[in-house]
Amino acid sequence: MAIRTTKWDAADFLTSDEAIAAYLEAALEDGEPKVVAAALGDIARVKGMSTIAKDAGVTREALYKALSEKGDPKLSTLLGVMKALGLRFNVSTAKQAA
């Protein structure tokens, strides 16, 4: 019997502010810039890419490009998107390995 699969989309699970914050926090902990950009892209899709782009001060096309798999958003774009999403960064010290 063949295994049936469906496409998984993180946006389907970003149904609350808490879920969105946890998702982005996990992406940030990963430390890979493309993972963070992709997570922000997923969140922006949930919230409405056009609205987020407008609030972040970029075009919708530029936002899609910046948050795509091949994108490399500028810090100003990331900060604008975070503000438009109503999110903020918190800084803490990294725990050193024992």
PyRosetta script that sets phi, psi and omega in degrees:
from pyrosetta import init, pose_from_sequence

init()
pose = pose_from_sequence("MAIRTTKWDAADFLTSDEAIAAYLEAALEDGEPKVVAAALGDIARVKGMSTIAKDAGVTREALYKALSEKGDPKLSTLLGVMKALGLRFNVSTAKQAA")
pose.set_psi(1, 129.9)
pose.set_omega(1, -178.7)
pose.set_phi(2, -75.3)
pose.set_psi(2, 145.9)
pose.set_omega(2, 177.0)
pose.set_phi(3, -85.8)
pose.set_psi(3, 129.0)
pose.set_omega(3, 177.2)
pose.set_phi(4, -97.1)
pose.set_psi(4, 133.9)
pose.set_omega(4, 178.2)
pose.set_phi(5, -125.9)
pose.set_psi(5, 160.3)
pose.set_omega(5, 174.0)
pose.set_phi(6, -127.2)
pose.set_psi(6, 156.8)
pose.set_omega(6, 179.5)
pose.set_phi(7, -69.1)
pose.set_psi(7, 131.5)
pose.set_omega(7, 179.0)
pose.set_phi(8, -92.3)
pose.set_psi(8, 132.3)
pose.set_omega(8, 178.8)
pose.set_phi(9, -130.6)
pose.set_psi(9, 117.4)
pose.set_omega(9, -179.1)
pose.set_phi(10, -55.9)
pose.set_psi(10, -32.3)
pose.set_omega(10, -177.8)
pose.set_phi(11, -58.9)
pose.set_psi(11, -27.5)
pose.set_omega(11, 179.3)
pose.set_phi(12, -64.7)
pose.set_psi(12, -20.4)
pose.set_omega(12, -175.1)
pose.set_phi(13, -107.6)
pose.set_psi(13, -1.9)
pose.set_omega(13, -178.5)
pose.set_phi(14, -92.7)
pose.set_psi(14, 69.1)
pose.set_omega(14, -171.3)
pose.set_phi(15, -102.3)
pose.set_psi(15, -1.1)
pose.set_omega(15, 178.7)
pose.set_phi(16, -145.2)
pose.set_psi(16, 161.2)
pose.set_omega(16, 177.2)
pose.set_phi(17, -61.2)
pose.set_psi(17, -34.9)
pose.set_omega(17, 179.6)
pose.set_phi(18, -66.8)
pose.set_psi(18, -41.7)
pose.set_omega(18, 178.9)
pose.set_phi(19, -65.2)
pose.set_psi(19, -40.7)
pose.set_omega(19, 178.5)
pose.set_phi(20, -63.2)
pose.set_psi(20, -45.9)
pose.set_omega(20, -179.8)
pose.set_phi(21, -63.0)
pose.set_psi(21, -42.7)
pose.set_omega(21, 179.8)
pose.set_phi(22, -65.3)
pose.set_psi(22, -40.3)
pose.set_omega(22, 179.3)
pose.set_phi(23, -62.4)
pose.set_psi(23, -47.4)
pose.set_omega(23, 180.0)
pose.set_phi(24, -68.1)
pose.set_psi(24, -38.1)
pose.set_omega(24, 177.9)
pose.set_phi(25, -61.0)
pose.set_psi(25, -42.1)
pose.set_omega(25, 178.2)
pose.set_phi(26, -63.8)
pose.set_psi(26, -40.2)
pose.set_omega(26, 178.4)
pose.set_phi(27, -64.1)
pose.set_psi(27, -41.1)
pose.set_omega(27, 178.9)
pose.set_phi(28, -66.7)
pose.set_psi(28, -37.9)
pose.set_omega(28, 178.4)
pose.set_phi(29, -65.7)
pose.set_psi(29, -30.5)
pose.set_omega(29, 176.5)
pose.set_phi(30, -60.1)
pose.set_psi(30, -38.7)
pose.set_omega(30, 175.6)
pose.set_phi(31, 85.4)
pose.set_psi(31, -2.5)
pose.set_omega(31, -179.5)
pose.set_phi(32, -90.5)
pose.set_psi(32, 119.4)
pose.set_omega(32, -177.1)
pose.set_phi(33, -54.3)
pose.set_psi(33, -38.8)
pose.set_omega(33, -179.4)
pose.set_phi(34, -67.7)
pose.set_psi(34, -30.8)
pose.set_omega(34, 176.9)
pose.set_phi(35, -68.8)
pose.set_psi(35, -41.7)
pose.set_omega(35, 178.6)
pose.set_phi(36, -64.7)
pose.set_psi(36, -45.7)
pose.set_omega(36, 179.7)
pose.set_phi(37, -62.0)
pose.set_psi(37, -42.3)
pose.set_omega(37, 179.6)
pose.set_phi(38, -64.5)
pose.set_psi(38, -40.1)
pose.set_omega(38, 178.3)
pose.set_phi(39, -63.6)
pose.set_psi(39, -43.7)
pose.set_omega(39, 177.0)
pose.set_phi(40, -62.8)
pose.set_psi(40, -36.6)
pose.set_omega(40, 176.9)
pose.set_phi(41, -63.8)
pose.set_psi(41, -42.5)
pose.set_omega(41, 177.4)
pose.set_phi(42, -61.6)
pose.set_psi(42, -43.9)
pose.set_omega(42, -178.6)
pose.set_phi(43, -66.8)
pose.set_psi(43, -42.2)
pose.set_omega(43, 179.3)
pose.set_phi(44, -63.0)
pose.set_psi(44, -36.9)
pose.set_omega(44, 177.0)
pose.set_phi(45, -62.6)
pose.set_psi(45, -40.3)
pose.set_omega(45, 179.3)
pose.set_phi(46, -64.7)
pose.set_psi(46, -42.5)
pose.set_omega(46, -175.9)
pose.set_phi(47, -81.4)
pose.set_psi(47, -17.0)
pose.set_omega(47, -178.3)
pose.set_phi(48, 110.3)
pose.set_psi(48, 101.5)
pose.set_omega(48, -174.1)
pose.set_phi(49, -58.2)
pose.set_psi(49, -41.1)
pose.set_omega(49, -178.8)
pose.set_phi(50, -63.5)
pose.set_psi(50, -43.9)
pose.set_omega(50, 179.6)
pose.set_phi(51, -65.2)
pose.set_psi(51, -44.8)
pose.set_omega(51, -179.7)
pose.set_phi(52, -64.2)
pose.set_psi(52, -42.6)
pose.set_omega(52, 179.2)
pose.set_phi(53, -59.8)
pose.set_psi(53, -46.9)
pose.set_omega(53, 180.0)
pose.set_phi(54, -60.6)
pose.set_psi(54, -47.6)
pose.set_omega(54, -178.8)
pose.set_phi(55, -66.8)
pose.set_psi(55, -28.2)
pose.set_omega(55, 179.7)
pose.set_phi(56, -85.7)
pose.set_psi(56, -9.6)
pose.set_omega(56, 177.4)
pose.set_phi(57, 82.4)
pose.set_psi(57, 26.2)
pose.set_omega(57, 177.2)
pose.set_phi(58, -131.3)
pose.set_psi(58, 164.3)
pose.set_omega(58, 176.4)
pose.set_phi(59, -76.0)
pose.set_psi(59, 158.2)
pose.set_omega(59, 178.5)
pose.set_phi(60, -60.1)
pose.set_psi(60, -42.3)
pose.set_omega(60, -180.0)
pose.set_phi(61, -62.7)
pose.set_psi(61, -42.2)
pose.set_omega(61, 179.1)
pose.set_phi(62, -64.9)
pose.set_psi(62, -36.9)
pose.set_omega(62, 179.6)
pose.set_phi(63, -68.2)
pose.set_psi(63, -44.8)
pose.set_omega(63, 175.8)
pose.set_phi(64, -56.6)
pose.set_psi(64, -44.8)
pose.set_omega(64, -178.7)
pose.set_phi(65, -64.7)
pose.set_psi(65, -45.8)
pose.set_omega(65, -177.7)
pose.set_phi(66, -63.7)
pose.set_psi(66, -35.9)
pose.set_omega(66, -175.9)
pose.set_phi(67, -99.4)
pose.set_psi(67, 14.0)
pose.set_omega(67, 178.1)
pose.set_phi(68, -82.0)
pose.set_psi(68, 174.1)
pose.set_omega(68, 179.6)
pose.set_phi(69, -59.5)
pose.set_psi(69, -33.3)
pose.set_omega(69, -179.7)
pose.set_phi(70, -97.0)
pose.set_psi(70, -1.1)
pose.set_omega(70, -176.8)
pose.set_phi(71, -73.8)
pose.set_psi(71, 159.5)
pose.set_omega(71, 176.8)
pose.set_phi(72, -144.4)
pose.set_psi(72, 78.7)
pose.set_omega(72, -172.9)
pose.set_phi(73, -65.6)
pose.set_psi(73, 147.1)
pose.set_omega(73, 175.1)
pose.set_phi(74, -73.4)
pose.set_psi(74, 159.0)
pose.set_omega(74, 178.5)
pose.set_phi(75, -58.7)
pose.set_psi(75, -39.0)
pose.set_omega(75, 179.9)
pose.set_phi(76, -62.9)
pose.set_psi(76, -35.7)
pose.set_omega(76, 177.3)
pose.set_phi(77, -68.2)
pose.set_psi(77, -45.9)
pose.set_omega(77, 178.9)
pose.set_phi(78, -59.5)
pose.set_psi(78, -45.2)
pose.set_omega(78, -179.8)
pose.set_phi(79, -66.2)
pose.set_psi(79, -38.6)
pose.set_omega(79, 177.4)
pose.set_phi(80, -64.0)
pose.set_psi(80, -41.1)
pose.set_omega(80, 178.8)
pose.set_phi(81, -66.9)
pose.set_psi(81, -43.8)
pose.set_omega(81, 178.7)
pose.set_phi(82, -58.6)
pose.set_psi(82, -44.7)
pose.set_omega(82, 179.6)
pose.set_phi(83, -64.6)
pose.set_psi(83, -43.7)
pose.set_omega(83, 179.7)
pose.set_phi(84, -63.3)
pose.set_psi(84, -31.5)
pose.set_omega(84, 178.6)
pose.set_phi(85, -82.4)
pose.set_psi(85, -7.7)
pose.set_omega(85, -178.1)
pose.set_phi(86, 76.0)
pose.set_psi(86, 27.0)
pose.set_omega(86, -179.6)
pose.set_phi(87, -113.9)
pose.set_psi(87, 161.0)
pose.set_omega(87, 175.0)
pose.set_phi(88, -144.4)
pose.set_psi(88, 156.6)
pose.set_omega(88, 177.2)
pose.set_phi(89, -86.2)
pose.set_psi(89, 145.6)
pose.set_omega(89, 171.2)
pose.set_phi(90, -122.5)
pose.set_psi(90, 142.2)
pose.set_omega(90, -176.7)
pose.set_phi(91, -111.2)
pose.set_psi(91, 136.1)
pose.set_omega(91, 173.7)
pose.set_phi(92, -142.5)
pose.set_psi(92, 163.9)
pose.set_omega(92, 179.0)
pose.set_phi(93, -76.7)
pose.set_psi(93, 148.1)
pose.set_omega(93, 177.1)
pose.set_phi(94, -78.3)
pose.set_psi(94, 141.0)
pose.set_omega(94, 178.1)
pose.set_phi(95, -79.1)
pose.set_psi(95, 132.3)
pose.set_omega(95, 179.7)
pose.set_phi(96, -84.0)
pose.set_psi(96, 142.8)
pose.set_omega(96, 178.9)
pose.set_phi(97, -67.6)
pose.set_psi(97, 143.8)
pose.set_omega(97, -177.8)
pose.set_phi(98, -76.5)
pose.dump_pdb("model.pdb")
